[in-house]
Amino acid sequence: MKNINLIHGNINLPAFFPDGTYGVIKSLDSNDLLGCGINGIVMNAFHLHSKPGLSIIKKHGGINKFIGWNNPILTDSGGFQVFSLLRENKMNGQIRANEIIFRPNQGKGKIIFTPQKSIQLQFAVMSDIIMCLDYCTHPDDSYDIQKKAVETTIRWAKMCKDEYEIQYKNYKYTPENRPLLFGIIQGGNDESLRKECAEALLEIGFDGFGFGGWPLDSQGNLTYDILKYTADLIPDNYVKYATGIGKPEEILQCVEMGYNLFDCVIPTREARHHRLYVYTNTGFDYEYLYIMDDKYIADTSPVSDLCDCYCCRNFSKSYLHHLFKINDSLAFRLATIHNLRFYSMLVIKITGKINGHL
């Protein structure tokens, strides 16, 4: 698959969407993102429900109008974040057959989160790509937990699809102009469970499929074999979404496996922590540049001679070092612009390689 047609525009694949959980890529506005070559954003419907709240988003006519962004938005259901909190402390809630009970204040008050509510939230936000609620696991979880996660994910996927059809009619979308619905394949590192989940989701019918669960092992290495196996379970005419994978070399590996959509907090988070990505040649080789090193105090050269971002075209390493030193917000903006441009250039390079131009 080379592209997807969405409500807010066409996306060429492969594509990378930065994470704007609460409706913002920290320190950047829409013009900054477009200048970086970014075409889509990932947001979190569960968090948007709490801040700023659906009533505010609806009053603006959807999340795109609220944030001033006319390009595609993918909304995560929020399941991953909820499961992370439940894993940290069981006092935060519990998972039931058809719902998640979430207690954000450890017992004081509760939020009931269901597959239906997840879809309703994402329709209310008016996103371009809607994700099913799934039961997220870690690769080291036991077989019994992975089996339960697959059974729950399949059951919830059916409920999500049924609710999607209801909301699709309520919002009066047309087949040519509607949000896409993606299922998520769980199963941990067990191939039989991944196969069971993929086959069931394909039978239910979705527009694309995400790799579910944590994609790294306990040593922080990419779980290559199961990622490749899962990608092969999905026909090539579907979007294959490698959720949360964001290191440049990992994106390259996953594209070779067949994945074509990516998101991650890495480039924006690293920028705020003074770490910049810099190509060392016209290919894929790169290095990290830690802008707070003393050697950059008086360095008049740009962050990268191979980058055409706003930061590199107008400012020096010395100035960026100075901005971070005085903790000025412009430092976060310029560094984030640079790292996101690095990633959009990565996608361009990958596309060139696929087409035999690199």
Order of alpha helices (4+ residues) and beta strands (2+ residues): beta-beta-beta-alpha-beta-alpha-alpha-alpha-beta-alpha-beta-beta-beta-alpha-beta-alpha-beta-alpha-beta-alpha-beta-alpha-beta-alpha-beta-beta-alpha-alpha-alpha
